[in-house]
Amino acid sequence: MIVTKSDNTSIVTNEKMAVTDFVAKLKDAYNDIKNDHIIINLFSINKVVDSDMLEFLPMSNEHRAKRKSFVIVASGISYEKLPDELEVVPTLQEAHDLIEMEEIERDLDFEE
């Protein structure tokens, strides 16, 4: 697991761990990044399935409740099958764009 910080965003990259192991390790490291927007980069994993994304749902809900973004970057999954509260995009650029849009919404108080 590699954590890269930039301004108020932490990008957490999983290189080769199984998703369940990665989530457990992420929970251990969460205190160090809890005040940042978080991007979970799973792009390097070849076999990510829809059900793997659900492993992140509790942490995503908790983090988003603190008015911080939690975005997962993964490809090859069925985005429409995922819960609406889980933000999953296919590229890092889209993750950064989504965080920027969510910050604007929070600033304008458009959040649900």
C-alpha positions in Angstrom: 0.0 0.0 0.0 1.4 3.4 -1.0 0.0 6.7 0.3 0.7 9.9 -1.6 -0.4 13.2 -0.2 -1.1 16.3 -2.2 -2.6 19.4 -0.5 -5.7 18.1 1.2 -6.0 14.8 -0.7 -4.4 11.4 0.0 -4.1 8.8 -2.8 -3.9 5.3 -1.5 -2.6 2.8 -4.1 -3.0 -0.9 -3.8 -0.4 -2.6 -5.8 -1.1 -6.3 -5.5 -3.0 -7.1 -2.3 -6.4 -8.8 -2.3 -9.1 -6.2 -1.7 -10.1 -7.5 1.7 -6.4 -7.4 2.9 -6.1 -3.9 1.5 -9.2 -2.7 3.3 -7.8 -4.1 6.6 -4.5 -2.3 6.1 -6.3 0.9 5.1 -8.3 0.8 8.3 -5.0 0.6 10.2 -3.6 3.7 8.3 -6.9 5.7 8.4 -5.9 7.9 11.3 -3.1 9.4 9.2 -5.4 10.4 6.4 -8.8 10.9 8.0 -8.7 14.7 7.6 -8.0 14.5 3.8 -10.1 13.7 0.8 -9.3 10.1 0.0 -8.7 8.5 -3.4 -8.4 4.7 -3.4 -6.4 3.7 -6.5 -7.2 0.1 -7.5 -6.2 0.6 -11.1 -3.3 -1.8 -11.0 -5.4 -4.7 -9.9 -6.5 -6.8 -12.9 -9.4 -8.6 -11.3 -11.6 -6.2 -9.4 -15.2 -7.3 -9.1 -18.3 -5.4 -8.1 -18.6 -7.1 -4.8 -15.0 -6.0 -3.9 -16.2 -2.4 -4.0 -18.7 -3.1 -1.2 -15.8 -3.8 1.2 -15.2 0.0 1.1 -18.8 1.0 1.8 -18.6 1.4 5.6 -15.4 3.4 5.5 -16.7 5.5 2.6 -20.0 6.3 4.5 -18.1 7.2 7.6 -15.6 9.4 5.8 -18.3 11.2 3.7 -20.3 11.9 6.9 -17.3 14.1 7.9 -17.8 16.1 4.8 -14.7 14.7 3.0 -14.6 12.9 -0.3 -13.9 9.2 -0.7 -13.5 8.1 -4.3 -12.4 4.7 -5.7 -10.5 4.4 -9.0 -11.2 1.1 -10.7 -11.9 -0.2 -14.1 -13.8 -3.2 -15.5 -16.7 -3.1 -13.0 -20.4 -2.4 -13.5 -20.8 1.0 -12.0 -24.5 0.9 -12.3 -24.7 -2.1 -9.9 -22.9 -0.3 -7.1 -24.8 1.6 -4.3 -25.3 5.3 -5.1 -23.3 6.4 -2.0 -20.2 4.7 -3.3 -18.2 6.9 -5.7 -16.3 4.8 -8.2 -14.6 6.3 -11.3 -12.4 4.8 -14.0 -9.4 7.3 -13.9 -7.4 9.3 -11.4 -8.3 12.5 -13.3 -12.0 11.8 -12.9 -11.4 11.2 -9.1 -9.7 14.6 -8.8 -12.5 16.2 -10.8 -15.2 14.6 -8.6 -13.5 15.8 -5.5 -13.4 19.4 -6.9 -17.1 19.2 -7.7 -17.9 17.9 -4.3 -15.9 20.7 -2.6 -17.9 23.2 -4.6 -21.2 21.6 -3.6 -20.1 21.6 0.1 -19.1 25.3 -0.2 -22.5 26.1 -1.7 -24.2 23.8 0.8 -25.8 21.6 -2.0 -25.1 18.3 -0.2 -27.9 16.0 0.6 
